[in-house]
Amino acid sequence: MCNFKPGEVLAFGRLHEMIKRTRKWSIPGETDYVPLLPEGLEPVVPPDYSGQGFLHVKHVPEGLELLTVSKLSAALADMIRDHQAVVEPNYILPFGGPAANAPAPFSPAMQTVIDAFKPMIAARSNPYRMAVLDSGLSADQLQNFTNLRCFDYMGAQPVEVPDSVVTDRQNHGSLVCRIISAVMDGQAELVFGRVAIGRSDVTVLSLSKAHAHMVAETRPDVINLSVAPSGDSVFCPDCNRVVPVGHLHSMILPRIFELAGQTTWTVLAAGNTGKPSVGQHELSVCDRMVIASAVGSDNVRTAYSSYATHPDIANLSCFGGDDRTVPGRQGVLGSGPHVCGTSFSAPLISCALASSIEWNSGTMRTSANTFESDVVTHAQNSIAQVHAAL
């Protein structure tokens, strides 16, 4: 597994314009024209995905991926200059790994956080609309949500499937959803999308299409992305060497999040490298996006947690389990192997954000431009009250 999918390059923008500009260029490989949304699905309200799509260049000869990026960039130079197109390899976005023993009870610290959150989740006549893109959903989580809808994004087209079909070998998505259900306590509708079975199934292309489809089809309040690698490098069996992972390095994903921000907030796990998250300059354009970091039971950022440093990025932190080296450590679960990570602080932050959106939507504001900052500030204050209970 390399940090991008061998033989694949992407260009994202207005499909018609990109096709027109690349027609006379000799691009290595085979080019498919992939609309961002499936044919026939156009949201009747923002976000405006109309005409957006990918030039998906496949079967690029080995070693020529960066040459293909250069050629596409030259062909689309004017669109790139005007921020209308992006070109990059099809990065792989690996999960942080399975969450072992997901049915185990929550640790005392995690249960304390969940119990402190519950009174802050304001009741409303219509349930909160929460969405999760992850590895799957185990059968024991099916009864915890009203109007559960499940989509499988592992094929060429999204398919709505019975909830019993979306199994979870990783136990990763199941634990993320279990945290949301524990906090929301029956007040959330869940839309779940499976984007991975193994640790290397998610690419920029697959995640972009899944994210756009879920927003256009279901219009959730918040969409949770706990796609967070456990380190900043992986061993590639094909290359026989250690290579960096591409988590958050994509320039395309921020465009997708920015489009979705017209209706939906995105919460993105920061990663577990212990270093500043990469790609922050690109992500800073997204008004309705939050980077989720993790703190331990001492309310101090953990050594494993990545974090945002860009002043225009909202970075919230919540309990994600103590560092493995901490004496008397507490993870997310109370028994079995130590489970921790920003993957599991992210759903707590998603719940806080959903409640804050509801609270701010019901208040009078002097300027609509303050809405995003008001929501983040309210969520931050809610999380601070929760941590005071630890």
Stockholm file with secondary structure:
# STOCKHOLM 1.0

chainA/1-390         MCNFKPGEVLAFGRLHEMIKRTRKWSIPGETDYVPLLPEGLEPVVPPDYSGQGFLHVKHVPEGLELLTVSKLSAALADMIRDHQAVVEPNYILPFGGPAANAPAPFSPAMQTVIDAFKPMIAARSNPYRMAVLDSGLSADQLQNFTNLRCFDYMGAQPVEVPDSVVTDRQNHGSLVCRIISAVMDGQAELVFGRVAIGRSDVTVLSLSKAHAHMVAETRPDVINLSVAPSGDSVFCPDCNRVVPVGHLHSMILPRIFELAGQTTWTVLAAGNTGKPSVGQHELSVCDRMVIASAVGSDNVRTAYSSYATHPDIANLSCFGGDDRTVPGRQGVLGSGPHVCGTSFSAPLISCALASSIEWNSGTMRTSANTFESDVVTHAQNSIAQVHAAL
#=GR chainA/1-390 SS CCSEEEEEEEEEEEHHHHHHHHTTSCCSSEEEEEESSCTTCCCSSSSCCTTEEEEEEECCCTTCHHHHHHHHHHHTHHHHHTTSEEEEEEEBCCCCCCCTTTTSCBCHHHHHHHHHHGGGSCCCSSCEEEEEEESCCCGGGGGGSEEEEEEECSSSSCEEECGGGCCCSSSHHHHHHHHHHHHHTTCEEEEEEECCSSTTCCBHHHHHHHHHHHHHHHCCSEEEECCCCSSSEEEETTTTEEEECCTTTCSHHHHHHHHHTTTCEEEEECCSSSSBCSCHHHHTTCTTEEEEEEECTTSSBCSSCCBCCCTTSEEEEEECCCCTTSTTCCCSBSSSSCCCCHHHHHHHHHHHHHHHHHHHHTSCCSCGGGHHHHHHHHHHHHHHHHHTTC
#=GC SS_cons         CCSEEEEEEEEEEEHHHHHHHHTTSCCSSEEEEEESSCTTCCCSSSSCCTTEEEEEEECCCTTCHHHHHHHHHHHTHHHHHTTSEEEEEEEBCCCCCCCTTTTSCBCHHHHHHHHHHGGGSCCCSSCEEEEEEESCCCGGGGGGSEEEEEEECSSSSCEEECGGGCCCSSSHHHHHHHHHHHHHTTCEEEEEEECCSSTTCCBHHHHHHHHHHHHHHHCCSEEEECCCCSSSEEEETTTTEEEECCTTTCSHHHHHHHHHTTTCEEEEECCSSSSBCSCHHHHTTCTTEEEEEEECTTSSBCSSCCBCCCTTSEEEEEECCCCTTSTTCCCSBSSSSCCCCHHHHHHHHHHHHHHHHHHHHTSCCSCGGGHHHHHHHHHHHHHHHHHTTC
//
